[in-house]
Amino acid sequence: IKNSSGQFIPESPYVTGVALRRYRAEGYQFPPAGVKYQLADAVGVQIEVNSAQQNLLNPAGCNVSRSLPGYPTTAVFIWGGRTRINPDDAQQRLYQFVNTRVIMNVVYGSLRNAFDSQIFSVIDGFGVVYNQIVSVGNSVLSQLYTNGALFGRKPSDAFQVICDERINTAESLENGIVNVKVFVTPVPTLERIQIDLIRVAIGQMNRELESQGLGG
């Protein structure tokens, strides 16, 4: 990134700065990118990238810092929020966006700290400790869901905490281990908006909507 003094600075400090600015202003669930967060003290880039080139780079997980059409040529933005993955691996594709990884890290850290209060308790034979663990997990995830980090029309669509005899064998209990499975759906990332612009004849709006299955 070229700064106002004419020096070229590695991109990482700028990305870190944008990430912290956005996380504080809007939340960690948002990607560190976009036109709302112009790079401070940046006036250009060392390698200019146009939209056609970015269309090739972006699917490969290469994020670009660039100027954009319609904005001052000295304004530089981070215009990508992906991570490097193997696109042929379905599990890795679930982690293709930067903010997905951030959300999962926050979920993990929040649960780990919350469950500390359960360590060095005892495991009863009535499922009480299981219920306590589920209650703690649900409380933490409910807060993250309310804050907009998890996706779903209702909490049960966004997260589930399982801790019972189905995943806890006698052997694991004898070894002082209680197993918990936590399922979460992080919010997806809006990377681009595709516009389908349709010219409608006068008086034909309802008919056009009906023809495309959008009536009513």
WONOR-V616317 format. One record per residue. N is the residue number from 0. BURIAL is 1 if it has 24 or more other C-alpha atoms within 12 Angstrom, else 0. Layout:
n->{N & N}
burial->{BURIAL & BURIAL}
This chain:
n->{0 & 1 & 2 & 3 & 4 & 5 & 6 & 7 & 8 & 9 & 10 & 11 & 12 & 13 & 14 & 15 & 16 & 17 & 18 & 19 & 20 & 21 & 22 & 23 & 24 & 25 & 26 & 27 & 28 & 29 & 30 & 31 & 32 & 33 & 34 & 35 & 36 & 37 & 38 & 39 & 40 & 41 & 42 & 43 & 44 & 45 & 46 & 47 & 48 & 49 & 50 & 51 & 52 & 53 & 54 & 55 & 56 & 57 & 58 & 59 & 60 & 61 & 62 & 63 & 64 & 65 & 66 & 67 & 68 & 69 & 70 & 71 & 72 & 73 & 74 & 75 & 76 & 77 & 78 & 79 & 80 & 81 & 82 & 83 & 84 & 85 & 86 & 87 & 88 & 89 & 90 & 91 & 92 & 93 & 94 & 95 & 96 & 97 & 98 & 99 & 100 & 101 & 102 & 103 & 104 & 105 & 106 & 107 & 108 & 109 & 110 & 111 & 112 & 113 & 114 & 115 & 116 & 117 & 118 & 119 & 120 & 121 & 122 & 123 & 124 & 125 & 126 & 127 & 128 & 129 & 130 & 131 & 132 & 133 & 134 & 135 & 136 & 137 & 138 & 139 & 140 & 141 & 142 & 143 & 144 & 145 & 146 & 147 & 148 & 149 & 150 & 151 & 152 & 153 & 154 & 155 & 156 & 157 & 158 & 159 & 160 & 161 & 162 & 163 & 164 & 165 & 166 & 167 & 168 & 169 & 170 & 171 & 172 & 173 & 174 & 175 & 176 & 177 & 178 & 179 & 180 & 181 & 182 & 183 & 184 & 185 & 186 & 187 & 188 & 189 & 190 & 191 & 192 & 193 & 194 & 195 & 196 & 197 & 198 & 199 & 200 & 201 & 202 & 203 & 204 & 205 & 206 & 207 & 208 & 209 & 210 & 211 & 212 & 213 & 214 & 215}
burial->{1 & 1 & 0 & 0 & 0 & 0 & 0 & 0 & 0 & 0 & 1 & 0 & 0 & 1 & 1 & 0 & 0 & 1 & 1 & 0 & 1 & 1 & 0 & 0 & 0 & 0 & 0 & 1 & 1 & 1 & 1 & 1 & 1 & 1 & 1 & 0 & 1 & 1 & 1 & 1 & 1 & 1 & 1 & 1 & 1 & 0 & 0 & 0 & 1 & 0 & 0 & 0 & 0 & 0 & 0 & 0 & 0 & 1 & 0 & 0 & 1 & 1 & 1 & 1 & 1 & 1 & 1 & 1 & 0 & 0 & 0 & 0 & 0 & 1 & 1 & 1 & 1 & 1 & 1 & 1 & 1 & 1 & 1 & 0 & 0 & 0 & 0 & 0 & 0 & 0 & 0 & 0 & 0 & 1 & 1 & 1 & 1 & 1 & 1 & 1 & 1 & 1 & 1 & 1 & 0 & 1 & 1 & 0 & 0 & 0 & 1 & 0 & 0 & 0 & 1 & 0 & 0 & 1 & 0 & 0 & 0 & 0 & 1 & 0 & 0 & 0 & 0 & 0 & 1 & 1 & 0 & 1 & 1 & 1 & 0 & 1 & 1 & 1 & 0 & 1 & 1 & 1 & 0 & 1 & 1 & 0 & 0 & 1 & 1 & 1 & 1 & 0 & 0 & 0 & 1 & 0 & 0 & 1 & 1 & 1 & 1 & 1 & 1 & 1 & 1 & 0 & 0 & 0 & 0 & 0 & 0 & 0 & 0 & 0 & 0 & 0 & 0 & 1 & 1 & 1 & 0 & 1 & 1 & 1 & 1 & 1 & 1 & 1 & 1 & 0 & 0 & 0 & 0 & 0 & 0 & 0 & 0 & 0 & 0 & 0 & 0 & 0 & 0 & 0 & 0 & 0 & 0 & 0 & 0 & 0 & 0 & 0 & 0 & 0 & 0 & 0}
